[in-house]
Amino acid sequence: MLGDLIGEEQGQVTAQRVVPSEHGLPPTVESSFQASGTLLGVTVTDLGTYVGTLRHDGTLYGEGTGVIMSPDGATASWRGTGVGVFTEGGSISWRGSIVYLSDAPAFAGLRGVAGAFEWETNASGKANGKLWAWR
């Protein structure tokens, strides 16, 4: 069941590249981003890269990895997966799940929790997202 809102971020796509595919499969688009916000009430910077693959039904399948850092040096890594849909004006709306790994006391509340996220990226690369605990 979805629980409390535990994180919010705003950011920017910092780089993109098209990765060619083999065997007639659709190409993938690799995107890196930097975001800032809060996670479990802790101010964080989030650096990540995800790969989106266009599917035959017009949606995107995505997978990503990244790291979060707090100003006092607490860190966590993450891995996520989701589905994206194109919206008006070249924006992409993502929904998915994310899991974290951290030994930092500041992020102890992430242990044993999957997150459910919403992530919106507009055509200029501006992004914002929300994360809920999924217990």
Buried (B, 14 or more C-beta within 10 A) or exposed (E): EEEEEBBEBEBEBEEEEEEEEEEEEEEBBBBBBBBEBBBBEBEBBBBBBBBBBBEEEEBBBBBBEBBBBBEEEBBBEBBBEBBBEEEEEEBBBBEBEBBBEBEBEBBEBBEEBBBBBBBBBBEEBEBBBBBBBBE
